[in-house]
């Protein structure tokens, strides 16, 4: 594992942030604890709670109780829907209750980053920001963050009220996302990224079954059927000893302004694959090939 600076205090955060939620607990409490211990052994010192769920908070707190609290970073999503029809709550009362609940069940002492998950243009009231600043003054939270990808995020970044930006970022990210990351960096915000891998494999674009071009007399002049895919990023799936996901993860980490990439895993094998990736160097020329694919006419 490798580490990058995080926050004004000069702390270091692992290249990977392990995100856990109720789905992580699907294998049971003991299996989840075992997974978290494996993450700690792999050198991951950054963890994200998807939502203020008491059970998830308790399990994470138990796992992290075995290490120095000052050496780990824990972020908490606020306002995210816990169910399909669950309401979003960015009220001062709702967020204060969520933070106090997580602290009570986890025993963590404080939350390093309280993250507002995709707030709309008019969802965040001044009273809510005032309450969060009050929680920071009492030491229950250390930093404020905002997460999302809509255009409204530019306004939130420009306010200077937040310390952390969490944003989707991958090889397909457009100029809006890249400019937002740059603007956040100029505001001295720490950058965490998620959605680093979007699988572009599209069976309907596979041209291996397309009919061959019309042949001339005795077949002269015909071009052979070409097997492959019309996707300009097809090489991601044909790089020896690499998967498309690990290439995408490494690509995200090329940008030195990115503090950490948020990952998910439900088993130790997948976790190990992801945790080993920051130590690997991308094959020569592959980064340039990715950039070239992004400007091809048929790249979406």
Secondary structure, 3 states (H helix, E strand, C coil): CCEEEECCCCEEEECEEEEECHHHHHHCHHHHHHHHHHHHHCCCCEEEECCCCHHHHHHHHHHHCCCCHHHCEEEEEECCCCCCCCCCCCCHHHHHHHHHHHHHHHCCCCEEEEEEECCCCCCCCHHHHHHHHHHHHCCCEEEEEEECCCCHHHHHHHCCCCCEEEEECCCCCCHHHHHHHHHHHHCCCEEEEECCCCCCCCHHHECCCCCCCCCCHHHCCCCCCCCCECCCCHHHHCCCCCCHHHHHHHHHHHCCCEEEEEECCCCHHHHHHHHHHCCCCCCCCHHHHHHHHHCCCCCC
